[in-house]
Amino acid sequence: MHVNPLAPSSALPSARAVVQNLGASRIREVANAGIGMEGVLPFWFGEPDQETPGFIRDAAKEALDAGDTFYTHNFGIAPLREAIARYVSTLHRPVDVNRVAVTSSGVSALMLLSQLIVSPGDRVVAVTPLWPNLVEIPKILGAEVVKVPLRFGQTWELDVQQLLDALTPGTRAVFLNSPNNPTGWVITKEQQEIILAHCRRHGIWILADDVYERLVYDAAPDTRACAPSFLDLSHPEDRIVSANSFSKSWLMTGWRLGWVVAPEPLMADLGKLIEYNTSCAPGFAQRAGIVAVERGEEIIANTVERYRAARDFLHARLNAIPGISAPKSKGAMYLFFRVDGAQDTLALCKQLVVEARLGLAPGSAFGPEGEGYIRWCFASSLDRLEDGAQRLEQFLKR
Ligand SMILES: Cc1ncc(COP(=O)(O)O)c(C=O)c1O
């Protein structure tokens, strides 16, 4: 048959099927309905309420003034990689600088690590409810995602046996985010030991999203707050990759700066992926990253203290509202609470925006197992949280 190469295809242009099938962000759907509306109190996004501290911004300004406007090494500038390696080694087990790469955000770190280990058709297990990116990234890569739900109670909890049952031989990877967005669940060291032993036995990769590791609220006083990490237990050759970010610990969401720790034998391949994704993170942002990790402990301590007070306040306040059950978060910056009778939280959150001027994230944004719940980001002042709680209370009374 003769095919005319210049004839237009009759089909409309379209993206790959897996991309078309990705869910759009339901948080955005609510926020878009409310952005620009007067008097809305926004607690929908997971973002600190404070700007990046001045000394971190100054480092970037100085770098720009000194002409730092060029590409850097794929893995980041040496002083930042070294600073991160020292920082990670102080918090966890010693990590060699050769295992550290700087990335353009935590989001990018997660995509790179997934591209490194996940192939089409792979089976990936994820503990949910979960921030959507971690479920959608493996799907973009053509993998199948199997979910293991956390249990609702006084706090959100993992049934480790249920997770082990899902981690069948042949599973490629388990994606774990602790402290967790949206529930505030924090994995224990004992659970990590059990999961690690199982994954070692079956050659399963552990992808740990550690971006909230410094935001934990029940650490012993006078200790550096940090969640249990697989990097506390792992050997350099373990199949463990960790993604981290400057966004939450140092109030740097807009900078798009993060890092990964990976086994050394993967680093050359990771370098290729960085080259083909972003090539490198901006040099002047990396300069700011150095002062953040080296001089940022006070910021973290202050942030943890503020967020702990915010969590305690909101937790008590929400549970005093009839019809609401709010488990206490152990980490991250969210309460993920149940509203009796709520069957369509997307519609409910849209209604809350329009009728109560209150911006919250629907639980269904975090997977079908999140339906019936609402996420509230408590990185805010107590006054604003109280104002929001009053609006919710009035709305539910009506
Ligand atoms: C669980 C989790 N991982 C990773 C990120 C990525 O953060 P960033 O891309 O700002 O570094 C976020 C941001 O909200 C998050 O909630």
The ligand as an SDF file (V2000), in Angstrom:
LIG
                    3D

 16 16  0  0  0  0  0  0  0  0999 V2000
    6.8620   13.4830   50.7810 C   0  0  0  0  0  0  0  0  0  0  0  0
    7.5490   14.5030   49.9610 C   0  0  0  0  0  0  0  0  0  0  0  0
    8.6540   14.1690   49.2860 N   0  0  0  0  0  0  0  0  0  0  0  0
    9.3140   15.0460   48.5170 C   0  0  0  0  0  0  0  0  0  0  0  0
    8.8750   16.3500   48.3960 C   0  0  0  0  0  0  0  0  0  0  0  0
    9.6530   17.2210   47.4810 C   0  0  0  0  0  0  0  0  0  0  0  0
   10.0910   18.4220   47.9480 O   0  0  0  0  0  0  0  0  0  0  0  0
   10.9210   19.4020   47.0270 P   0  0  0  0  0  0  0  0  0  0  0  0
   10.7420   19.0290   45.6120 O   0  0  0  0  0  0  0  0  0  0  0  0
   10.3940   20.7650   47.3250 O   0  0  0  0  0  0  0  0  0  0  0  0
   12.3380   19.2470   47.4420 O   0  0  0  0  0  0  0  0  0  0  0  0
    7.7090   16.7540   49.0610 C   0  0  0  0  0  0  0  0  0  0  0  0
    7.1740   18.1060   48.9110 C   0  0  0  0  0  0  0  0  0  0  0  0
    6.0960   18.4410   49.3470 O   0  0  0  0  0  0  0  0  0  0  0  0
    7.0240   15.8080   49.8760 C   0  0  0  0  0  0  0  0  0  0  0  0
    5.9170   16.1130   50.5480 O   0  0  0  0  0  0  0  0  0  0  0  0
  1  2  1  0
  2  3  1  0
  2 15  2  0
  3  4  2  0
  4  5  1  0
  5  6  1  0
  5 12  2  0
  6  7  1  0
  7  8  1  0
  8  9  2  0
  8 10  1  0
  8 11  1  0
 12 13  1  0
 12 15  1  0
 13 14  2  0
 15 16  1  0
M  END
$$$$
